[in-house]
């Protein structure tokens, strides 16, 4: 039976989904990426293609032009900088239809297509992980911005720039899980790879002083980021994605910190509906929609 293959390319794994041509999920899985080499990722994708594959729907980090497949900047996948992924696959598999979209945009499209945002005309979607990514959905359409660079919420400045290294004053350097792990590892004098976000939150729940301070800083940073966006866009709802939402109390704790800072905050806060499958579901929606417009 003919099917679509969807791939959500991340920094640590490649999520895979097999879908019917109508967009129904048949099966899903993921493969660990031992490195972030572009060649390895492309090879893993090609291994999944068979004679029944009708098309590829790709969710990719960074700045990508969904009309041409050109990746200006590949985020965590540096090998994808300046790479045209349409040309690569069309040259090798001329019978396949190919589509590609930014990963955060895919997550937002999944929410709009099959999630809680079906009836929403305006919303913002934040992804919290190694960095803070996002998508902007306004007037019932995805807003991509100039050169497809919208939604880089983690690149907003979190404080007054007092050094020559502007990057160090952005939310990506103060309000992410990677920074939380880094700071906690430094406090405990242990290797970064030996500590997980889950372990830090467990210490936080147990009242440990360092964990309480650092997790408190994380919530404050995220609250500031969301409030900045709230006063620019005034959306009725924020959707939050990323592995951190698996913590049952996360959404409540985050919203509580927002209201402590700004009691007038009135937007709804909702977790993403599909967890780690958001990227592949949104990629398939984009694939079907873009092919219907041709």
N, C-alpha and C positions, 0 to 999 in steps of 0.2 A: 504494500500500500504506500502510495506517495505521501511524503511527509516533509515538514520543515524542521530544520535543526537550528536551535537557538544557543548562543554562547554568550555568557557574561564573563568578561575578562577582568579578573581582579589581580591584586598584588601577590596573593598567596595561593589562589586556586582558580580553576576554570570551571564555572558552573555550566551544565549542559541540560538541554531540554529537547525532547522530541514532541512535536505538535502535529495535529492534523492540519490540513490545508485551511480549515476554517478557524484554526487557532485554539483548539482544545488540547490541553496537555495530556500526553500519553504516558511519558515517563521522564524522570529527571535524575540527575546525579551530579557529581563533581569530581574533578581530578586535581590533585595537589600539584602546584607548580614549584619545583625545587629552586628555580631561579626565575628571574623576570626577563629572560631572553625572548625576543620576538620570534626567533626561529623555532624555539621550543613550543611556543604557544600555537603558531601556525601549523606545526607538525601534529600537535594534539588535535586540533580542529580537523585536519585532513584525515586523520585516522577514523573519525566518526562518519565520514561521508560514504554512502553506499549507493547502489543503483536506484534505490527508491527515494533518494534525497532530491527534493524539488527546489529547495532554496536554503540560504543561510541568513539568519537574522542575528546581527552582532551588537552587543552592548559593550562599549569601549570607553576607558577612562580618557580624560583630556579633551582637547579641542578637535572636533571632527566635523567636517562638512558632510551632512547626510545626503546631499545631492550628488556629490562626486566621489565620496569615500576617502578623500584626502585628510590625513591626520596631521594637523599642524604641530600638535604637542600631545604625546601619548601618556601624560601623567606618570604613574609609577612604571610604565613600560617605555623606557627611554628609547629602546630600539624602534619604536613606532613613530618617533619624531620625524616629520617630513615623509611619511610613508603613505602610499595609496593602496588601501586594502581591497578596494574594488578591482583594481588592475591585477593585483596578485591572484585573486581567486578566479576572475573572469578569464584570465590567460590559461589557467590550469583546468578550469571546469566551465567551459563556455555555455553549457546547457543549464546552469543553475542561475536562479535569481538571487541577487545579493543586496542586503541592506545593512546599514550601520547607523548607530546613534550613540550619543554620550550616555554613560551608564546612569547618571542621576536623572537625566531626562527620561530614560527607559523606566526607571522606578516610578516616576511621576505618571507616565503614560499607563503603566500597569494599574495604578490607583484609579485613574480616570476611567479606564476601560472596564475593569472587573472588580474594583475595590470600593472603598467608602466614598470616593470622590465622583461617583457617577453623575450626581446631580449638581456638582459644584462647577461654577463658571470661573472662579478665581480661587487659587490656593498656592501656597508655597510648600515645597518638599525639601527637607533637610536630611542628608545622610551623614551620620556620625561614625567615624571609624579612625583610620590612620590620619585622615584629614576631615575637614568639614566641606562637603559638597552640597549641591542643591539644584533645584529646578524651579522655574517660575512659570506658572500657568495663569494667564490673564485673558479675560474676554473670550473664554472657551477655546483657547489655543495656547500651545507651548510657545514661550518667548525665548528665542535663542540668542538674541543680541548680535552686535557687530562681530563678525568673524567667529560666530558660534561660541562666544565666551561668557554668556550669562550664567548665573548660578554659582559662581565661585565665591560662596559666602565665607569660606575660611580665609580668603585673602583680604577681607575687610580688616582695617586696623582696630586693634583692641585697646590701644593706649597711645599717648603722645609719643611721637618718634624722637627718641633722644640719642640715637646712635646712627652710624653710617650703614648699619645692616637693617634695612627696613623690614625684611622678612621676620626678624625676631620680635616685631611688635604687632604681628597679625594673630588672628584667632587660631590659625593652624599651629601656632607655636605656644598656645596657652590653654586651649579648650578642646583637646582631642584625647582619645584613649592612648595613643602612642606617647603623648607628652605626660599623661598621668603615669604610665608605666615607667617612663624614663626618670621622672622626678622621684617616684617611690623607690626605684632601684638605687638611685643615688643616695637617698636617705638611709637605706638599709645596707648600702655598700655591697650589693649583690649584682650579678650580671643581668642585663636587660632581658635576655631571653629566658631567664629563670623565673620571671614573674609575669603573671597574667592579670588581666583586668578583673577576672572573677575573684582571684585571690585578694586583690586590693579592696574590692567591695565587701568581701567577707570580713576583712579586717575593719573596714568602716562600720559594718553592722555590729561588730563586737566592741566598738568604741575606741579603737586604737587611735592615739593622738595624731600620728603622722598621716594615717589614712583619712581621718576625719578632716584634717586641714586640706589635704590635696584633693579629695573628692569634693569638698566644699568649694574649692577654687574652680574645679571643673564645672560644677553646676552654675557658679556665678558667671563664668566665661560664656557658657552656652546661653544662659539667660540674657546676658548683654547682647550677644549676637542676634538672638531672636527678637529682642526689643528694638534693636536698630532696624531690623527688617520690618518689623511691625509698623514703625513710624514712617517708613518709606512707602510701603505697599498697602498697609491697612487691610490685609487679607482676612477673610472670615475664619480661615482655618489653616493651621500648620500641620503637615504630616511629617512624622519623624521615622527615619529608617536607619538600619545598621544593627549590628549584633547586640549593641547595648540595650536595645528595647526588649531583649529577652529577660532582663531584670524586671520582675513584676512590679516593683515600686518605682521604677525609673521615671515614668511619665508623671506620676504624682509628685515626686520629689523635684523634678524640673519645673513643673508648673508652680509649685509652692515657692520656689526661689524666684521665679519671674514675678509673682504677685507681691513678694516681699520687697522687691526693688521698685515695681510699678503697679500699685493696686488698680490703676485704671485699665490695665491690660484686659481685653475682652475677646480675643480670638480663641477659638476652640483648638485644643491640642489633641491630636490623634496619632496612634501608632500606625505604621505602614501595615497593610493587610497581608502581605505575602512573604514577609521575611526575606530569606536569601533567594527566593524565586522571583522577586520583583523585577530583576534585570532581564531574565529570559522572557518573562511574560510581556513586559513592555517592549522588548525587542521584536517579538512576534507581532504585537499590535502595530508597531511602526512599519514592519515589513508588509503586512497586509494592506495597511492604509496607503503606503507609498506606491505599492504596485497597482492599487485600484485607481490611483490618480494619474498613472502613466497613459 
